[in-house]
Amino acid sequence: MPPPPTDTTPGPVLPPIVMCDTHPMRSGKRIHVTMTGLDGLLPSMQQHSECASHAATGTAMGGLDHPTAVSTVPVADHGATPSRLASIAVPLAVAAVLAACSTGAPTSTPVPEADATNSPAAAEPETPDDAPTAEPSPLGEDELAATWEAFHTAWVEEASVDDPDAAAFEDVAVDPDRAVEMLAAQRGDSRLVTTDTELWPRFDIAGGKASITDCAIVAQHPEGQPDSVATVTTGWVATAVATDDGWRIDTAQQRDLFCIADELNEQLLAAYRAFRAAKDAAWNPPDPDHHELERTMTGEQLQFIRDLLTEHQREGIVIHDPAPTDNAVVFEVGIGTATVSDCARQVPERGAFDLETGTRLDDLIPPVREGQLDLQSVKLHRGDDGVWRVSDQAGTRDTNCEPGSTRYVVQ
């Protein structure tokens, strides 16, 4: 794999995106480390229930029924790599330059199968149903995950003090003194207090060595400023070796400030697409009790959509919103929260229609002009069941957003 980008300059501090001017990680393993229980700060999205009722139809289906101004600032372009976050509110951490690690899987020579017809020993003995299950290797992925979690916890704790203590790395690092040297070199003059962390590591184990890649979601504040908590993401690459006492971290370096684990990225985009599909299904015909609504939405967003569906069921209004979702990107992420933005080239089939006659209701949703770009953004929350659901939605019809990017520029 090519080396990761080495530009670790923090991006600009971004204000909340106001989308409606009518309103007041793959096979990775997620580890949630709570240190003081404080939540990271994310820009708040305005509730759609406060929109004027005449705009509710267009908003609910992904865009307002009239053009509105979007208050945004330019941010980094994701381009074809939606797994990199475009921005994080008030970045505080400073990442170090890092070369990429390479992983190779050893190849093995196929062994010819034994002839089972004349070899009694080839038959496997039957295992009783109540036989004990074989214990996993003590140096497997679970043990490595625990070691990485402990190492990261020690790192963030020692990063906030003036004189890091090597003893904090005694049971998790190959060389505790070297771990402190790495920490001191990477943190520079900053003293950041971490209040909450969620890890999304991916491991590649080959014999007695392992490589680790991670994108940690971290809520932190500068030393002495407990009211200035912000959530950032920090990429990591590390190596570990197997010892008689278990896995020990050998090297660890921070890299990108703006990152997202592949597994998490896939979860969020899948949740957004399920939300869009649920609305399409629930509006054709309008059914406020559609079973997919509760699976994909929560809180005031769920109630808002149900209320609108109840109104449209009574009035016989069908909504079609078949625009593609291929350009959706994760715009920002926190611990248990995220925002997905989608700039799509609208299709002519979008609109409101009379249930009985199929007549287009242009007073509710105007016809789509050729080349029209619509922008919508959804806020997602992860429930106690681990499922991501949309908790708020905003949109702008006929704007100049850029598909496949989070670079929304208003001229």
C-alpha positions in Angstrom: 0.0 0.0 0.0 1.3 3.5 -0.7 2.4 5.6 2.2 -0.3 7.7 3.9 -0.4 11.5 3.5 2.2 13.2 5.7 0.5 16.6 6.0 -0.7 16.7 9.6 -1.6 20.4 9.7 -4.9 20.7 11.6 -7.7 21.9 9.4 -9.7 25.1 9.9 -12.1 25.4 12.8 -15.5 25.0 11.3 -18.9 26.4 12.4 -22.0 24.3 12.4 -23.5 23.7 9.0 -26.9 25.3 8.7 -28.8 23.4 6.0 -32.2 25.0 6.2 -32.8 28.7 6.6 -36.4 28.2 7.6 -35.3 26.6 10.9 -34.4 28.7 14.3 -14.0 0.4 10.0 -14.2 -3.8 7.6 -13.2 -6.5 10.0 -11.9 -4.1 12.7 -12.8 -4.4 16.3 -14.5 -1.5 18.2 -13.3 -0.9 21.7 -15.0 1.9 23.7 -12.8 3.3 26.5 -14.6 5.6 28.8 -12.4 7.7 31.0 -14.5 10.4 32.6 -17.8 10.0 30.8 -17.9 13.4 29.1 -19.2 13.5 25.5 -17.4 15.1 22.6 -18.9 18.2 21.1 -20.4 18.2 17.7 -22.1 21.0 15.8 -25.8 20.8 16.5 -28.3 20.4 13.7 -31.6 22.3 13.9 -34.8 20.4 14.3 -37.0 20.0 11.2 -40.1 20.1 13.3 -39.5 23.9 13.5 -39.7 24.3 9.7 -42.8 25.9 8.3 -45.4 23.3 7.4 -45.4 24.2 3.7 -41.7 23.2 3.6 -42.1 20.0 5.5 -42.8 17.8 2.5 -39.7 18.7 0.6 -37.5 18.6 3.7 -38.7 15.2 4.8 -37.8 13.6 1.4 -34.4 15.2 1.2 -34.8 18.8 0.1 -36.8 21.9 0.7 -39.6 22.9 -1.6 -37.7 26.2 -2.4 -34.1 27.2 -2.7 -32.5 28.3 0.6 -29.1 29.6 1.5 -26.5 27.3 2.9 -24.0 28.6 5.5 -20.8 26.7 4.9 -17.1 27.1 4.7 -14.7 25.3 2.3 -13.2 22.1 3.7 -10.9 19.3 2.5 -12.2 17.4 -0.5 -12.8 13.7 0.1 -12.8 13.1 -3.6 -12.9 9.3 -4.2 -11.9 8.5 -0.6 -15.0 9.0 1.6 -13.3 7.2 4.5 -11.4 10.4 5.3 -13.3 12.9 7.3 -13.5 16.3 5.7 -13.6 18.2 9.0 -13.8 17.9 12.8 -15.0 20.7 15.1 -12.1 22.5 16.8 -9.2 20.1 16.1 -6.9 19.9 19.1 -4.5 17.0 18.5 -1.3 17.2 16.4 -0.4 14.1 14.4 3.2 13.1 13.5 4.5 12.1 10.1 4.5 8.4 9.6 5.5 5.9 7.0 3.0 3.2 6.0 3.4 -0.3 7.3 3.3 -3.2 4.8 1.7 -6.5 5.6 2.4 -9.7 3.8 0.8 -13.1 4.2 3.2 -16.0 4.0 2.3 -18.5 1.3 2.2 -22.2 2.0 2.7 -25.2 -0.3 -0.5 -27.3 -0.7 -0.3 -30.7 0.9 -1.8 -33.6 -1.1 -4.8 -35.1 0.6 -4.3 -38.5 2.2 -6.2 -41.5 0.8 -8.9 -42.0 3.3 -10.1 -45.4 1.9 -7.2 -47.5 3.1 -6.0 -45.3 6.1 -8.1 -45.7 9.3 -6.0 -43.0 10.9 -7.4 -40.5 8.3 -10.9 -40.6 10.0 -11.4 -37.8 12.5 -12.8 -39.0 15.9 -16.3 -37.7 16.7 -16.4 -35.0 19.3 -19.0 -35.4 22.0 -21.6 -32.6 22.1 -20.6 -31.8 25.7 -16.9 -31.7 25.1 -15.2 -28.5 26.2 -14.4 -25.9 23.5 -10.8 -25.3 22.8 -9.5 -22.1 24.3 -8.3 -19.4 21.9 -4.6 -18.8 21.7 -3.5 -16.5 24.5 -1.6 -14.5 21.8 -4.5 -14.1 19.4 -6.4 -11.1 18.4 -8.5 -10.8 21.6 -5.3 -10.5 23.7 -3.8 -8.1 21.2 -6.9 -5.9 21.4 -6.7 -5.8 25.2 -3.0 -4.9 25.0 -3.6 -2.1 22.5 -6.5 -0.7 24.5 -4.3 -0.6 27.6 -1.4 0.9 25.7 -3.6 3.6 24.3 -5.1 4.4 27.7 -1.6 4.8 29.2 -0.6 7.0 26.3 -3.5 9.5 26.6 -3.1 9.6 30.4 0.6 10.3 30.2 0.2 12.8 27.3 -1.6 15.2 29.7 1.2 15.4 32.3 4.5 17.3 32.2 6.6 14.3 33.1 5.3 11.0 31.6 6.1 8.0 33.7 7.6 4.9 31.9 6.0 2.7 34.6 2.6 3.3 33.0 3.8 1.3 30.0 5.5 -1.4 32.0 3.0 -4.2 31.1 2.1 -3.1 27.6 5.3 -1.9 25.8 8.4 -3.8 24.8 10.5 -0.8 26.1 8.6 1.5 28.4 11.4 4.2 28.3 11.2 4.2 24.5 7.4 4.5 24.7 7.8 7.7 26.7 10.3 9.0 24.2 7.8 8.3 21.4 5.1 10.1 23.3 7.2 13.1 24.1 8.3 13.5 20.5 4.8 13.3 19.1 2.9 15.5 21.5 5.4 18.4 21.4 4.4 21.2 23.7 0.7 20.3 23.9 -0.9 19.0 27.1 -4.3 17.5 26.1 -6.6 15.9 28.6 -8.6 13.0 27.1 -12.1 12.5 28.6 -13.5 9.8 26.3 -12.1 7.5 23.6 -13.5 5.0 21.2 -11.0 2.7 19.3 -11.5 1.0 16.0 -8.4 -1.1 15.5 -7.6 -3.5 12.8 -5.0 -6.2 13.4 -2.7 -8.2 11.1 -1.0 -11.0 12.9 1.8 -13.0 11.3 3.5 -15.4 13.7 5.0 -13.5 16.7 4.5 -10.1 15.1 1.5 -7.9 14.5 0.7 -4.6 12.9 -2.1 -2.4 14.1 -4.0 0.4 12.3 -6.6 2.5 14.1 -8.6 5.6 13.9 -9.4 6.6 17.4 -12.3 9.0 18.2 -11.2 11.2 21.1 -12.9 13.8 23.2 -10.3 16.0 24.8 -9.6 19.5 26.0 -6.4 21.6 26.6 -4.9 21.3 30.1 -6.7 23.7 32.4 -9.6 24.3 30.1 -12.2 21.6 31.0 -15.0 23.5 29.3 -13.3 23.4 25.9 -14.0 19.7 25.1 -13.9 18.9 21.4 -14.0 15.6 19.6 -11.3 14.8 17.1 -10.1 11.7 15.3 -6.5 10.4 15.3 -5.1 7.8 13.0 -2.6 5.3 14.5 -0.2 2.7 13.2 1.6 0.5 15.6 3.5 -2.8 15.8 3.5 -5.5 18.4 5.6 -8.5 19.2 4.7 -11.7 21.1 6.6 -12.2 24.4 6.5 -14.8 27.2 4.2 -12.3 29.0 1.9 -11.7 26.1 1.7 -9.1 23.4 3.8 -6.0 23.8 3.6 -2.8 21.7 6.9 -2.1 20.0 6.2 1.1 18.0 3.3 3.4 17.9 2.8 6.6 15.9 0.0 9.0 15.3 -0.8 10.0 11.7 -3.8 11.7 10.2 -6.1 14.0 12.3 -9.0 13.4 10.0 -9.8 9.7 9.5 -12.5 7.2 9.9 -12.2 3.4 10.3 -13.5 1.5 7.3 -15.9 -0.5 9.4 -17.5 2.6 10.9 -17.6 4.3 7.5 -19.5 1.4 6.1 -21.9 1.2 9.0 -22.8 4.9 8.7 -23.3 4.9 5.0 -25.4 1.8 5.2 -27.6 3.4 7.9 -28.1 6.5 5.7 -29.1 4.4 2.7 -31.5 2.3 4.8 -33.1 5.6 6.1 -33.6 6.7 2.5 -35.0 3.4 1.5 -37.4 3.4 4.5 -38.8 6.7 3.5 -39.4 5.7 0.0 -41.2 2.5 1.1 -43.3 4.3 3.8 -44.5 6.9 1.3 -45.7 4.6 -1.4 -48.5 4.5 -0.2 -48.1 6.7 2.9 -48.0 4.5 6.0 -47.0 6.1 9.4 -46.7 2.6 10.9 -44.3 1.2 8.3 -42.0 -1.3 10.1 -38.8 0.2 8.6 -39.3 3.6 10.2 -38.4 2.6 13.7 -35.4 0.6 12.5 -33.9 3.6 10.7 -35.0 6.7 12.7 -35.2 7.8 16.2 -36.4 10.6 18.5 -37.9 13.7 17.0 -37.0 12.7 13.5 -39.1 9.6 13.8 -42.0 11.5 15.2 -41.7 14.2 12.5 -41.8 11.7 9.7 -44.7 9.8 11.2 -46.7 13.0 11.6 -46.1 13.9 8.0 -47.0 10.5 6.8 -50.2 10.6 8.8 -51.1 13.9 7.1 -50.2 12.6 3.7 -52.2 9.4 4.3 -55.2 11.5 5.1 -54.7 13.7 2.0 -53.7 10.9 -0.4 -50.2 12.2 -1.2 -47.4 9.9 -2.4 -43.8 11.0 -2.5 -41.1 9.6 -4.8 -37.4 10.3 -4.0 -35.3 7.8 -6.0 -32.1 9.9 -6.3 -29.0 7.8 -6.0 -27.0 7.7 -2.8 -23.6 6.7 -4.2 -22.1 10.1 -3.4 -22.9 10.1 0.3 -19.9 10.8 2.6 -19.3 10.8 6.3 -18.9 14.5 7.1 -18.1 14.3 10.8 -18.0 11.6 13.5 -18.1 11.6 17.3 -18.5 8.9 19.9 -21.9 7.4 19.1 -22.8 10.3 16.8 -22.1 11.1 13.2 -23.2 13.2 10.2 -23.6 12.0 6.7 -23.9 14.4 3.8 -25.1 13.7 0.4 -24.9 15.8 -2.8 -26.9 14.1 -5.5 -27.8 14.9 -9.1 -31.6 14.9 -8.8 -33.7 12.7 -11.0 -36.9 13.8 -12.8 -39.0 11.1 -11.0 -38.7 12.9 -7.7 -41.9 14.7 -6.7 -45.2 14.6 -4.9 -48.2 12.8 -6.6 -51.9 12.3 -6.0 -52.4 8.7 -4.7 -55.5 8.1 -6.7 -54.7 9.8 -10.1 -50.9 9.9 -10.1 -51.1 13.6 -10.9 -47.9 15.5 -10.0 -48.4 18.0 -7.2 -45.9 20.7 -8.1 -47.1 23.0 -5.4 -45.6 20.6 -2.9 -42.4 19.7 -4.7 -41.4 21.7 -7.8 -40.3 19.8 -10.9 -36.7 18.9 -11.1 -34.7 21.0 -13.6 -32.0 19.3 -15.8 -28.7 19.0 -13.9 -30.3 19.9 -10.5 -28.1 19.2 -7.5 -29.8 18.6 -4.1 -27.9 18.5 -0.8 -29.0 16.8 2.3 -27.4 16.0 5.6 -28.5 13.6 8.4 -27.4 13.3 12.0 -27.1 9.7 13.2 -27.0 8.3 16.7 -26.0 4.8 17.7 -28.6 3.2 20.0 -28.0 0.8 22.9 -28.6 -2.0 20.5 -25.6 -0.9 18.3 -27.9 0.2 15.4 -27.3 3.6 13.8 -30.5 5.6 13.3 -31.2 9.1 11.9 -32.1 11.6 14.6 -32.2 14.7 12.4 -32.3 15.7 8.8 -31.7 18.9 6.8 -31.6 19.7 3.1 -31.3 22.2 0.4 -32.8 22.0 -3.1 -31.2 23.1 -6.3 -27.8 24.2 -4.9 -24.2 24.1 -6.1 -22.8 21.3 -4.0 -20.2 18.9 -5.4 -21.2 15.2 -5.7 -18.8 12.9 -3.9 -17.3 15.6 -1.9 -17.8 17.6 1.3 -16.7 20.8 -0.4 -19.9 22.9 -0.4 -19.1 26.4 -1.6 -21.7 29.1 -1.8 -20.8 32.0 -4.1 
